[in-house]
Amino acid sequence: MQKAEQFPELQYRDLDQQREAAELGMWIFLTTELLLFGGLFISYAVYRHTYPEVFAEASRHLDTVIGTVNTGILIISSLGMALAVYGAQTAKRKRLLFGLIAAIVFGTAFMVLKGIEYYHHYLNAEFPGLRFDYSVPDAKGKQVFFFLYFAMTGLHAIHLTIGIVLVCIILYLAYRRRFSPDYYTPVENAVLYWHFVDIIWIFLFPLLYLIDVHK
């Protein structure tokens, strides 16, 4: 076991204690982020109950194809992150690098598709605050739906962008051979964060895109 004396910059007894502290810190952080998204989920539930038919109709204006493709993209990116942490744990450097690169590529692809979808909403005057058609029937309810849609997916996109930057940093450190089976805590925490972002989208997709799928 590598003792703290070998790492004077660390305020821990050993690397195992550092890893446990880092994981606890990440879980606490993710809990606060869950509370942030939870407020939006509650708001969505309240307004969906208030405007059930309007929300169902407005959801038909979302691009289900892009939403479905993006769901698959994030699932594949999570597999890449799982491969990366496995590579770090087993000293498989190529797997570590490949997994991180895959996550960056697929995460970026998600953002590109989401940007295209946002642009289409802008062209169709479905972007509250920037370009919205208030002359359509039930404009108030639709405005609420699209406001929540952009708030929830936009916040998710911000988190994913942060995740991509974080993974880029991890990739640089991995390229410099900073990780080993004895020390891969940053990789593990990055994977936890990435999985959290993916899980949030897995909840967002059916709530926003599949409201009216049964009709």
C-alpha positions as CSV (number, residue, x, y, z in Angstrom):
1,M,0.0,0.0,0.0
2,Q,1.3,3.4,-0.9
3,K,1.6,5.6,2.2
4,A,0.9,9.3,2.5
5,E,4.6,10.0,3.1
6,Q,5.2,9.2,-0.6
7,F,2.6,11.8,-1.4
8,P,3.1,14.8,0.9
9,E,0.6,16.9,-1.0
10,L,-2.2,14.5,0.1
11,Q,-4.1,15.1,3.3
12,Y,-4.9,11.4,3.7
13,R,-3.5,8.3,5.5
14,D,-3.1,6.5,2.2
15,L,-4.6,6.3,-1.3
16,D,-7.4,4.1,-0.1
17,Q,-8.6,6.8,2.3
18,Q,-8.2,9.4,-0.5
19,R,-10.3,7.3,-2.8
20,E,-13.1,6.8,-0.2
21,A,-13.1,10.6,0.5
22,A,-13.2,11.5,-3.1
23,E,-16.1,9.0,-3.8
24,L,-18.0,10.4,-0.8
25,G,-17.5,13.9,-2.1
26,M,-18.7,13.0,-5.6
27,W,-21.8,11.3,-4.2
28,I,-22.7,14.3,-2.1
29,F,-22.2,16.5,-5.1
30,L,-24.4,14.3,-7.3
31,T,-27.1,14.4,-4.5
32,T,-27.2,18.2,-4.7
33,E,-27.5,18.0,-8.5
34,L,-30.3,15.5,-8.1
35,L,-32.1,18.0,-5.9
36,L,-31.6,20.6,-8.6
37,F,-33.2,18.5,-11.3
38,G,-35.8,17.3,-8.8
39,G,-37.2,20.8,-8.6
40,L,-37.7,20.9,-12.3
41,F,-39.2,17.4,-12.3
42,I,-41.8,18.5,-9.7
43,S,-42.6,21.6,-11.7
44,Y,-43.1,19.5,-14.8
45,A,-45.4,17.1,-12.9
46,V,-47.5,20.0,-11.6
47,Y,-47.9,21.7,-14.9
48,R,-48.5,18.5,-16.8
49,H,-51.4,17.8,-14.4
50,T,-52.6,21.4,-15.1
51,Y,-52.4,21.2,-18.9
52,P,-52.5,17.5,-19.7
53,E,-53.9,17.8,-23.2
54,V,-51.8,20.8,-24.1
55,F,-48.6,19.1,-22.9
56,A,-49.5,16.0,-25.0
57,E,-50.1,18.0,-28.1
58,A,-46.9,20.1,-27.6
59,S,-44.8,17.0,-27.2
60,R,-45.7,16.0,-30.7
61,H,-43.6,18.9,-31.9
62,L,-40.5,17.3,-30.4
63,D,-38.3,15.2,-32.7
64,T,-38.7,11.7,-31.4
65,V,-36.2,10.3,-33.9
66,I,-33.4,12.6,-32.6
67,G,-34.5,12.0,-29.0
68,T,-34.3,8.2,-29.6
69,V,-30.9,8.4,-31.3
70,N,-29.5,10.6,-28.6
71,T,-30.7,8.1,-26.0
72,G,-28.8,5.4,-27.7
73,I,-25.8,7.6,-28.1
74,L,-25.6,8.3,-24.4
75,I,-26.0,4.7,-23.5
76,I,-23.1,3.8,-25.8
77,S,-21.0,6.7,-24.2
78,S,-21.7,5.2,-20.8
79,L,-20.3,1.9,-22.0
80,G,-17.2,3.7,-23.2
81,M,-16.8,5.2,-19.7
82,A,-17.2,1.8,-18.1
83,L,-14.6,0.4,-20.4
84,A,-12.3,3.3,-19.4
85,V,-12.5,2.7,-15.7
86,Y,-12.0,-1.0,-16.4
87,G,-8.9,-0.2,-18.4
88,A,-7.6,1.9,-15.5
89,Q,-8.2,-0.8,-12.9
90,T,-6.5,-3.5,-15.0
91,A,-3.6,-1.4,-16.4
92,K,-5.1,-1.7,-19.9
93,R,-4.0,1.7,-21.2
94,K,-5.5,1.3,-24.7
95,R,-8.9,0.4,-23.3
96,L,-8.7,3.4,-20.9
97,L,-7.9,5.8,-23.8
98,F,-10.3,4.2,-26.2
99,G,-13.2,4.4,-23.7
100,L,-12.5,8.0,-22.9
101,I,-12.3,9.0,-26.5
102,A,-15.5,7.1,-27.3
103,A,-17.3,9.0,-24.5
104,I,-16.1,12.3,-25.8
105,V,-17.1,11.5,-29.4
106,F,-20.5,10.3,-28.5
107,G,-21.1,13.1,-26.0
108,T,-20.2,15.6,-28.7
109,A,-22.5,13.9,-31.2
110,F,-25.4,14.2,-28.6
111,M,-24.7,17.9,-28.3
112,V,-24.7,18.4,-32.1
113,L,-28.0,16.7,-32.5
114,K,-29.5,18.6,-29.6
115,G,-28.3,21.8,-31.2
116,I,-30.0,20.9,-34.4
117,E,-33.2,20.1,-32.6
118,Y,-33.0,23.5,-30.7
119,Y,-32.5,25.3,-34.1
120,H,-35.6,23.6,-35.5
121,H,-37.7,24.8,-32.5
122,Y,-36.4,28.3,-33.1
123,L,-37.4,28.2,-36.8
124,N,-40.8,26.9,-35.8
125,A,-41.3,29.7,-33.3
126,E,-41.3,27.3,-30.3
127,F,-38.5,29.0,-28.3
128,P,-40.0,31.0,-25.4
129,G,-38.1,34.2,-24.8
130,L,-36.5,34.3,-28.2
131,R,-39.1,33.3,-30.8
132,F,-42.5,32.0,-29.9
133,D,-45.8,32.1,-31.7
134,Y,-48.4,33.3,-29.2
135,S,-51.2,33.2,-31.8
136,V,-51.5,29.4,-31.7
137,P,-54.3,27.7,-29.7
138,D,-53.5,27.1,-26.0
139,A,-50.4,29.3,-26.4
140,K,-50.0,29.7,-22.6
141,G,-49.9,26.0,-21.9
142,K,-47.5,25.3,-24.8
143,Q,-45.3,28.1,-23.7
144,V,-45.1,26.5,-20.2
145,F,-44.2,23.1,-21.8
146,F,-41.5,24.5,-24.0
147,F,-40.1,26.6,-21.2
148,L,-39.8,23.5,-19.1
149,Y,-38.4,21.5,-22.1
150,F,-35.6,24.0,-22.7
151,A,-34.9,24.5,-18.9
152,M,-34.6,20.7,-18.3
153,T,-32.8,19.7,-21.5
154,G,-30.7,22.9,-21.4
155,L,-29.6,22.2,-17.8
156,H,-28.8,18.6,-18.9
157,A,-26.8,19.9,-21.9
158,I,-24.8,22.1,-19.6
159,H,-24.0,19.2,-17.4
160,L,-23.0,17.1,-20.4
161,T,-20.7,19.8,-21.7
162,I,-19.0,19.9,-18.3
163,G,-18.7,16.2,-18.5
164,I,-17.1,16.3,-21.9
165,V,-14.5,18.9,-20.7
166,L,-13.9,16.7,-17.6
167,V,-13.3,13.6,-19.7
168,C,-11.0,15.6,-22.0
169,I,-8.9,16.5,-18.9
170,I,-8.9,12.8,-17.8
171,L,-7.9,11.7,-21.3
172,Y,-4.9,14.1,-21.2
173,L,-3.9,12.8,-17.8
174,A,-4.3,9.2,-19.0
175,Y,-2.2,9.9,-22.0
176,R,0.5,11.2,-19.6
177,R,0.2,7.9,-17.8
178,R,-1.0,9.4,-14.5
179,F,-3.3,6.5,-13.7
180,S,-2.6,2.9,-12.6
181,P,-4.4,0.1,-10.8
182,D,-3.2,1.7,-7.6
183,Y,-4.6,5.2,-8.4
184,Y,-7.5,5.8,-10.8
185,T,-9.8,7.8,-8.5
186,P,-10.3,10.7,-11.0
187,V,-11.4,8.2,-13.7
188,E,-13.8,6.6,-11.3
189,N,-15.4,9.9,-10.3
190,A,-15.6,11.0,-13.9
191,V,-17.5,7.8,-14.7
192,L,-19.9,8.4,-11.8
193,Y,-20.6,11.9,-13.0
194,W,-21.1,10.7,-16.6
195,H,-23.5,8.0,-15.6
196,F,-25.5,10.5,-13.6
197,V,-25.9,12.7,-16.6
198,D,-27.0,9.7,-18.7
199,I,-29.6,8.6,-16.1
200,I,-31.1,12.1,-16.0
201,W,-31.6,11.9,-19.8
202,I,-33.2,8.5,-19.5
203,F,-35.8,10.1,-17.3
204,L,-36.2,13.2,-19.5
205,F,-36.7,11.3,-22.7
206,P,-39.9,9.6,-21.9
207,L,-41.3,12.5,-19.8
208,L,-40.8,15.0,-22.6
209,Y,-40.9,13.0,-25.9
210,L,-43.3,10.1,-25.2
211,I,-46.2,11.8,-23.5
212,D,-48.6,11.1,-26.3
213,V,-47.0,7.9,-27.7
214,H,-49.9,5.7,-26.6
215,K,-52.5,7.7,-28.6
